[in-house]
Amino acid sequence: MNTNRLLVSRRGLLKATAAAGAVAATGLLPEMLSARRAPIVLAQESALPQLPYGVASGDILADQAVIWAKADRPARMIVEWATTDSFRNVRRIVGPAALDVSDFTAKYNLSNLPAGQEIFYRVSFQSLEDVTLTSEPVVGHFRTAPSDHRNISFLWSGDTAGQGWGINPEWGGMKIYKAMADLNADFFVHSGDTIYADGPINEEERTLEDGTVWKNIVTEAKSKVAETLDEFRGNYIYNLMDESMRAFNAMTPIIAQWDDHETTNNWYPNEMLLADDRYTVKSAALLSARGKQAFMEYFPIRSNGADRERIFRAINYEPLLDVFVIDMRSYRGDNSPNNQESSSAETDFLGREQIRWLKQALLASSATWKVIASDMPIGLLVRDGDTDFENGANGDGPAAGRELEMVDLLRFIKYNEINNVVWITADVHYTAAHYYDPEQAQFTDFNGFYEFVSGPLNAGTFGPNALDNTFGPQVLYVNAPAEGQANLPPSAGLQFFGQVEIDGETAVMSVTLRDLNGDALFTQEIEPMLG
C-alpha cells in the first residue's frame, strides 16, 4: 500500500538518528544535518547539555503532537518544527524545564499543526546552570493525522526486554525495531509490558541450548526488581540504550499503554507481595504509583487535564480510524477464581468509569474503523497461580466473573450498531489471529469481531495459550514455540509485530502479522460495513 511517504527525507532522518544513537553512550552528539541546525553558542561539546536518549513523538492528532526528550542536567527544552527537512520557515517554541523532579525528561504538546502533513522537528536544551550553553539539536519526524481519506498504516506489539533477554549488541541489539522502522508507519501502538520492572537483567552472558552465547548489557538499575522511583526510571533508560529503538522513536510516533510488568507480574491495586522475597516494598499500590510516574515521564503521552495519571484515551484519525487505548490494570478488582455469577466491584476489569468512557467514545466516533488497543487478549487463558486468573477469560462455559463486563460492552456495541470494531493486543508472547464467532460461543448476543495478537518485541517467546469458548474465539493463525519449548531467546527468531493498513479509497483494512525481520506471516483483509 502506498502511504505517500517522503522516503528520501525519512531515510536521511533514520541515518541521522542512528548516528545520534551510536554515540549516545559516549555523551557526544553527532554532526547531524549540519547545514540546517539551529545556531548555537560555540563551546566544547562536552560542556554542552546532552540528549543521550534521543527524541520521540506520540499521541498524534490532526493538529497536535507530543514531543519528548531527556536532558542530562537542568535545562530548558526548545522545540523547532517545519514541514520540510530543510527546516525552511521553522517555528520555534521555548518549552518546559527539564528538572530532577522529572528525571530531566520534558514533554511539549505541539498544537495548531496542519493536518495530514509531514512534520520535521528538532529538540535542543538550553542549560539552566549556564544559559549561554545550548545543546546540539536532535531531529525527529512524524506525520499528523489526516482530515481526508488517505492511506493509513500503523504497527503494534508489546513486551520489551523481558525474561532476562536484554540488549545484545553483538546480535544487533533490539533489531525488530529496525524492521518496524523500515515500514514507515504512521504510528506504533506499544501494547504494554514496555519494560520488565520485575525482570532483572543481571547475567552478562547466557549459554543457549545450541551452545551459542547471548550477551546482555547490564546496568545497576536493571539488575534487581524495581522498587524505588529511580529504579523504575532505570528500566526505561535501559531500553533507550538500544540504538535501533532510539532511531525508531525518532521517526515513528508512539502510542503507549501499560500492563503488569511496568510494575510487577500480575499485579492488582489491592495486592500485597507478602510471598515475594525479592521485594522490601510489599504494596503493589505504592510500586504501581512509582511505576506509573516513570511511565508517564518516559513516554510522549498527552496528559489529561482532569486526571494527569489517566492512561486510557482515544487517538482520532478520522474519517477512517479511531484508536481507543484502554487500561486493564489500574481499575481491576483482585485476581481471583473469576467465577462470580453477578457483577460487582470484585468483577471490575476496566472499571465502571472507563467502561462508561469507552461506550461514549465508541458511540461518538464517526470513523469507519474503531480499533480497541487492549493490553490483554479477550479469550486466551492467562492464569495467576493455581486457582486465580489474570485476565477476563476463566475457562469454558457461560460468562462469569470479569467476563460479565465484556458481555455488557459487546451487547452495547451490537445494539447501538457500532460497526467495524477490531481488537489488537499483546501480552502472551506469541502471535495469532482470532475471530470471535457468536455461533460458536456460549454467550451469543454480540456481533462477530476480529482480535489480533502480537509480540514479543525483545523478550522470551511462550505459548500458545488455551482458548476460552465463552465468546467463541476461532484460531485463524498462530505462530508460537513448539510443544515443550518456552522462554525462547530473541535469537530464536520468534519475535513478532503486527501491521494494520487501511486503504484510503476503499476503506478495506489489511492486518498483517510480521516476524523479527519484518517478513509477512499472515494477512487478513476485512471489508468495512458502510452506511
C-alpha positions, -999 to 999 in steps of 0.1 A, spaced: 0 0 0 14 34 -10 15 57 21 28 87 1 58 90 23 87 113 17 110 83 16 142 101 8 138 125 37 129 97 61 159 76 51 181 106 57 165 111 91 169 75 100 206 77 91 210 108 112 192 94 143 211 62 141 243 82 142 230 100 172 223 67 189 257 53 181 274 79 201 249 83 230 270 61 253 299 85 250 279 116 258 288 132 224 263 142 198 269 137 160 274 163 133 238 159 122 222 180 94 250 205 100 239 229 73 203 230 88 208 231 125 198 260 147 226 284 157 243 275 190 269 292 212 303 277 203 317 256 232 333 223 238 307 197 231 314 180 265 303 213 282 270 214 264 238 198 276 232 164 260 202 144 248 216 109 255 184 90 246 172 108 215 138 122 209 103 108 204 68 119 194 34 105 204 -3 108 207 -5 123 172 -37 140 162 -46 161 131 -34 193 147 -13 182 177 17 160 187 35 154 220 73 158 217 96 141 243 133 143 251 156 139 282 185 161 291 215 152 312 212 182 335 188 210 345 179 226 311 150 242 292 135 223 262 134 241 229 114 226 201 115 237 164 93 223 137 88 227 100 71 210 71 103 202 52 135 186 63 154 217 53 136 235 82 126 264 60 101 287 77 109 270 110 87 277 141 104 278 175 89 271 209 106 276 242 92 247 262 93 234 298 123 230 321 137 195 325 145 192 362 155 164 386 118 160 397 111 145 363 145 128 359 153 156 334 127 144 310 105 170 293 74 169 271 57 196 250 24 194 232 28 210 197 -5 225 186 -20 242 155 -3 218 132 -15 213 96 -35 180 91 -20 152 71 14 168 69 49 156 72 64 174 102 101 176 109 111 187 144 143 192 164 149 194 201 176 212 219 182 220 256 194 253 270 214 248 302 197 264 333 231 264 350 247 284 323 222 299 298 250 306 273 252 269 266 227 251 243 229 215 231 232 204 195 196 197 182 184 162 177 160 157 148 127 137 146 98 132 123 61 124 123 30 129 102 -1 144 115 -34 126 113 -53 132 81 -85 151 76 -93 132 44 -94 97 30 -57 88 27 -40 55 32 -31 48 69 -6 23 82 2 16 118 21 -11 139 16 -27 172 33 -51 195 44 -55 232 69 -70 256 103 -53 256 134 -67 275 117 -95 294 127 -128 309 164 -119 311 168 -112 274 182 -77 272 202 -56 247 228 -78 230 249 -55 208 268 -84 192 235 -98 179 223 -64 167 205 -51 197 167 -49 196 168 -55 159 130 -58 155 128 -20 160 148 -16 127 124 -40 109 95 -18 121 112 14 112 116 1 76 78 1 72 75 39 76 43 36 96 21 65 107 24 54 144 32 25 167 10 12 195 31 -3 223 5 -27 238 20 -29 272 49 -45 291 70 -16 278 96 -26 305 100 -55 329 104 -38 362 101 -72 379 125 -89 355 161 -81 363 188 -85 337 219 -93 357 236 -120 336 261 -107 312 262 -140 293 236 -168 289 246 -200 272 219 -212 249 209 -248 241 227 -247 208 259 -237 225 259 -200 214 261 -173 240 237 -144 244 254 -113 258 234 -87 277 242 -52 285 239 -50 323 232 -18 344 228 -13 381 192 -2 379 182 -31 358 200 -57 378 172 -61 405 135 -57 407 124 -21 406 112 -6 439 124 30 440 113 56 415 149 58 402 149 20 396 117 22 376 132 51 356 163 30 351 143 3 333 132 28 307 167 42 304 179 7 298 157 2 268 166 35 254 203 25 253 194 5 222 203 23 190 175 8 169 149 18 194 161 54 195 162 56 157 126 41 156 113 65 182 127 95 162 108 86 131 76 68 143 52 83 168 44 61 198 10 54 214 20 38 247 -2 17 271 8 -3 301 1 -37 315 16 -55 345 54 -56 341 56 -18 343 51 -26 380 53 -63 387 39 -95 374 1 -99 375 -4 -71 400 -37 -56 410 -42 -24 431 -50 -42 464 -22 -67 462 4 -72 489 36 -90 478 40 -109 510 54 -141 495 79 -124 471 112 -121 490 127 -100 462 107 -71 474 112 -50 505 83 -27 493 53 -50 496 25 -27 485 15 -30 448 -3 3 452 30 20 461 50 2 435 25 10 408 24 47 417 61 49 413 59 28 381 32 50 366 52 81 373 82 67 355 59 55 326 44 90 322 78 106 324 94 84 297 67 83 270 52 111 249 17 108 264 -7 137 264 -18 145 299 -54 145 307 -63 178 325 -88 162 348 -67 132 357 -30 135 349 -23 98 356 -50 86 333 -37 62 306 -69 53 287 -76 77 258 -86 80 222 -64 88 193 -85 102 165 -75 96 129 -110 103 114 -125 99 89 -111 63 86 -98 54 120 -101 59 158 -79 41 182 -92 35 217 -63 28 242 -76 10 273 -61 2 307 -69 -32 321 -46 -28 350 -55 3 371 -91 -3 379 -95 -40 383 -107 -59 413 -85 -86 429 -73 -115 408 -95 -145 419 -110 -177 405 -131 -152 385 -163 -172 387 -187 -148 403 -223 -151 389 -231 -114 391 -213 -81 385 -198 -62 414 -166 -44 424 -149 -78 426 -155 -84 388 -143 -50 376 -116 -52 350 -117 -19 330 -138 -5 358 -171 15 357 -156 49 348 -135 35 320 -163 13 306 -186 44 306 -159 64 288 -153 37 262 -190 33 254 -194 70 249 -163 73 228 -173 44 206 -208 58 202 -195 93 193 -169 80 168 -176 88 132 -146 69 120 -151 39 97 -128 17 118 -128 16 156 -96 -2 169 -95 -11 205 -59 -14 217 -61 -38 246 -32 -48 268 -46 -83 273 -64 -107 249 -101 -115 254 -104 -152 250 -70 -166 259 -65 -181 294 -38 -163 314 -35 -177 349 -23 -162 382 -12 -192 402 -31 -224 405 -66 -211 411 -68 -174 400 -69 -158 367 -51 -127 354 -73 -116 326 -110 -119 318 -111 -154 305 -117 -181 331 -123 -213 312 -151 -228 290 -187 -221 298 -212 -193 304 -200 -158 311 -189 -152 347 -166 -130 368 -148 -104 347 -164 -118 315 -196 -101 326 -180 -67 319 -172 -79 284 -208 -91 280 -221 -57 288 -197 -40 264 -203 -64 235 -241 -60 239 -237 -23 239 -217 -24 206 -243 -47 190 -275 -28 200 -260 6 192 -250 -7 157 -213 3 162 -197 -14 133 -161 -22 123 -147 -28 158 -113 -46 157 -92 -55 188 -53 -55 189 -33 -69 218 -1 -84 230 9 -99 265 11 -136 257 45 -136 238 34 -151 205 13 -140 175 -21 -151 165 -53 -141 146 -87 -149 162 -123 -144 150 -149 -143 178 -179 -161 164 -213 -158 182 -224 -190 165 -196 -209 183 -199 -191 216 -216 -198 250 -227 -161 251 -241 -153 217 -257 -118 219 -229 -99 201 -216 -92 166 -186 -112 155 -152 -94 156 -115 -100 150 -87 -99 175 -51 -99 165 -22 -108 189 14 -99 185 47 -98 205 72 -101 220 95 -73 207 126 -83 227 117 -109 253 111 -146 258 87 -164 235 59 -186 250 26 -201 242 2 -208 227 -24 -203 254 -56 -223 258 -88 -208 244 -119 -200 265 -151 -207 245 -173 -182 262 -171 -157 233 -164 -183 206 -128 -175 196 -117 -193 164 -80 -195 156 -72 -183 121 -34 -183 125 -9 -189 153 29 -189 155 44 -199 188 71 -222 201 68 -260 195 53 -280 223 76 -283 253 96 -251 244 93 -219 264 112 -187 271 130 -188 237 155 -160 232 151 -133 206 178 -150 185 154 -180 180 135 -157 156 101 -159 172 96 -122 178 66 -106 163 47 -74 155 16 -65 136 8 -40 109 -26 -25 101 -32 -8 67 -64 10 57 -69 18 20 -79 54 16 -102 48 -13 -119 15 -4 -115 17 34 -106 -20 34 -84 -30 64 -55 -54 59 -39 -68 91 -5 -85 86 14 -104 113 51 -100 108 83 -116 122 116 -104 136 128 -94 101 95 -78 91 85 -107 68 48 -112 64 34 -144 81 -3 -140 77 -27 -113 63 -64 -109 69 -84 -84 48 -115 -71 63 -142 -53 43 -159 -24 62 -196 -22 69 -205 11 54 -236 32 59 
